[in-house]
């Protein structure tokens, strides 16, 4: 009987299948590209099936690869939830718990209000906030390591994913205060297309949104640095390796000497959404989403526009999958 593949190798395959690029997948996994290629070849030998079509220009899933990706997702989510549930039961004697995923400043000023209101509503539920870097736009939902998450669309639409926009806020340009751009009252994308940019080391569709690729016309992006976190991004900007677009609320949470935040005209805004897995929905998740929905309607985030109830397609550039 053929040995079953290890979970570690399945995670490697999922990264390659989602990125369709060995270099980006290796960076996401923090391993070398040659090592990743060897592991995928071994997996194909183990299963007796070709999983990927590789050329010098692209990587594509074979029919067997499509099946494995679906089954691997299901298995890995189950393992993550099994592990998390066991640990939570051990930690709190079997009481309820909720893990909330987030990136950067989460839902800005709305975050502590949602958390406080939820704890008042569900005092017996143990609440945990879990931070994720730019590599995971799903903020832990895809792996099942979190129960609900604050996400920054666009994200690829998945059958297991439910999402509701809470508010929409402008994007701004972050640059060194020593740059001539820092003296401007506002800029357009056209004004900065020749600048080197700090890119987020993330799936291409998400990285491109934050590089404003769709608003650059014929101009290609000049990458000055790639980063995985807000702190790394700002360090790159301070060292004059590039500029970056970010949501307006970032200034209130991460401003520091040497940085300048400049409004951008004509750039589509950034939505902030509450997201959860609809295939594993539990009562604490429903209570948390309801709490977020109610508070978001109160217009508590400066410069943002509440968007609760707005259809998903109208507020994010989601890509059907």
N, C-alpha and C positions, 0 to 999 in steps of 0.2 A: 504494500500500500504506500502511495506517495505521501511523504510527510507534509503536514499542513504548513503554510507559510507563517513566519513569526509576525507578531503584531507590529514590531518595529519596521519590518520590511514592507508591510502593508501601508504603514504611514508614509514611508518613502514613496511608494507607488501613488498614493493619493495626492501627494504634493506635486509629483510630476504630471499626473493626469489633470490636476486643476490648473497648473501653470502652463502646461504644454511647452515647457522650456526647461531643459536640465539645469542651466545656469541659475535661473531664478529659483527653481525648486531647491537646489543645493544651498543657496543663500538663505532661503526660508528655513531649511532644516539645520543650518549651521554645520554642514559637512562639505567635503570637497566634491567637485563635480565628477572626477574620475571614480571616486568611491561610490557615489550614487549610481553611476552607470553600471558598475559591476554588480551592485545589489539588485538592480532591476533585471539585469541579464540572468542572475541566479534565480530570481523569482520566476521568470519565464521558463527556465529549465525545470524548476520544481513543479510548476503547474502543467508543463508540456504544452504551452500555448504562447503564441506571440501576442503581446499586450499592446505594443506601440509600433507605429510605423515611423521610422526615423529617416529623415533626409538631411542634407546639409543646411536646409533652410527652415524646416519645421518638424514638429512632432505631432502625431495624430493618434488617437485611440483606435485600435482594431475593434471589431464586434466583441471579441473576448474581453478586451480591455474595458469596454463600456459596462459589460456585465460585472466584471470584478470591481470597478469603481463603485457601482451601486451597492454591491454586497459588502465591500470593505467599509463604506460609509456606515452602513447599518451595524456592522460588527463593532467598529471602533466607537460609535456612539453608545452602543450597549455596554461596552467595557468601561468607558468613561463614567457612565451613569452608575454602573454597578460599584465601581471604586468609590465614587463620590458619595453615594448613598450609604455605603458601609462605613466610611469614615465619619460621615455626619451622625449616623446612628451611634457610633462609638463615642463621639464627642459630646452629644447632648442627650444621651439615654433614650434615643428613639424619637425625640421631639422633632417637629417640623423645622425645615430650614429652607432658605432661598439664597442662591448665589447669583449676584448681579454682575454682569460683565460690563466693562466700560473702557474707553480710551481717553487719554488726555483729561480734559475738564468735564467729561461725561455730558450731562445736560445743563451745564453751567449753573446759574442760580437756582434752577429748578431742582437740581439733584438733592440737596439737603432737605428741601421741603417735601419731596416725594418720600425720601427715606423716613423722615420723622412721622409723616402722616400714615405711612404703611405700618410702622411699628406701633403707632397708637391704635390702628385698626386691627393689627394682628400681633399682639404683644408676645405670644408664645412662639412665634416663628423666629428662628435664629437667622439673622441677615448677615450676609458676607458680600463685600465688594471685591471684585477681582479685576485687576488692571491687565490690559493687553497692549502689545505694540502694534505698529502699522502693518505688520505682516498678515494680520488676520482681520479683514473687514467685518467678518461675522462675530467677532469679539467673543469667541468661545462657544457659540451656539452650534457651529458645524460639528464640533467634536463632542458636544454634550457636556462640556466641563462647566457650563453655566446654565441657569434656568431661564433667565431673561437678560436682555442687554440693551444698553443705549448704543445705537449704531449711527454712523454717518454714511448714508447712501451717497453714491450708488452701490448697490450690491446685486449680485446675480440672483434672480428669482429662483427659489427652490420650492418643491412641493411641500416640504416640511416647514417652511418659513412663513410666519405671519408677522406683519409689521404695520405700524401706524405712525405717521408723522406727528410729532408733538409741536414743533415750531420750525420756522425757517429764518435764517439770519444771513446777513451779507458776508461775503468774503473780502478780506483785506490783504494788502501786500505787506510782508514783513521784510525789512531791509536793514542794513547797518545804518546807524545814525550818522555815520561819516559819508554815506552815499549822497550824491546830489538829489536822488529820489526822495530822501527823507525830508526835504524842504518843501515838497509839493503838497498842496491841499488835497489833491486826488490824482489818480493816474488812470489810464485805460490799459487794456491788455496790449494794445498796439505800442504803447509807450515803453513796454518792458520786454518785448519779444526777443530783443538782442541780448538781454541779460542772461548770465548763467543762473540756472535754477537748482534748488535743492529738491531732489526727488525723494518720495517715500518708497522704501524698499517693500513693495506690496504687489499684489496681483495687478497686471497691467491696466485693466479698466479702472481700478480705483486710483492708482498712481496718476493716470492720465487726467482724471477729473481734477485732481489737486494741482496738476500742471496746466490746467485750462487748455488742453490740447484742442478741444472743439471750438475754442474762441480765438485761435491763433491764425486762422486762415491758412495761407501757404507757408507760414513760418514754422520751422521745426524747433524742437526744444534743445537748448544747450544745457546739458547736465553738468553742474559744478561739483555735486556731491550727492550721495545716496545715504539715507538715514533710516532708522527704525523707530525713533521716538521723538517727541517734541523737544526734549532737552538736546538731543543730538542735532536736530534741525537748527535750533537757535545757536548752538555752538558753531555750526558751519556758517551761519549768516554772520555771526560776530567776527569770524575769521575771514570774512569777505570772499567766501567760496561760492556764494550764490544768494539769491533771494527766494521767497516762497509765498504762496497764497495760503491763507488759513482762515478759519471762521472768526468773525469779529470778537466773539467772547474770549478767544484765546488771550487777547491783550489784557483783559482784567485778571487773568489767572497766571500768566507767565511773563508779563512785562518785566524787563530788567534793563539796567544801564547799558547803553550801546545799541539798543534796538529801536527801530521806528516802525510804526504801523500806519499805513496809508490807505485810505478808502479807494476802492476800485470801481470805476464806472463801467456799466455794460457787461458785467460778469455775473452769470447765474448764481443765485445764492446757495448756501449749504443747508440742507434739511437735517434735523436731528430726529431720529425715530426711536420708538420703543419696539423691540422685536423679541419674538419667542418662538419656540418649537411647537407647532400645532399637533405634532404626533405624540407628544409627551406632556401635554398641558395638565397642570395640577391646580388645585384651588389657590395656593399662595401665588402662583403665577397670574391667575385671573385677577386676584385682589390687587397685585402690584400694578398690573396694566390699567385696571380701573382707576386706581389712585393717581397714576401718572396722567391719565386722560383728563381727569377732573381738574387737576392742578395746572396742567398745560393750558387749559382754556382761560385761565385767570391773567394771562399776559404778564408773567413774572420775570421774563428775561429781557433786559434792555436791548433795544435795537432789533429785536426779533419779532416775528409775526406768528401768532398761534396758528396752528394748522390742523388741530384735532378734527378728525372726520373727513379731511381732504383725501380724495381717492389717491392711492399710491402712485398710479401712473401719471398723475398730474403734478406730483411733487418731486419725483426722483427719476433719474435716467436709468431705470432698471433694465437689465438685459434678460429677456426670456430665455430660459434654458430647458 
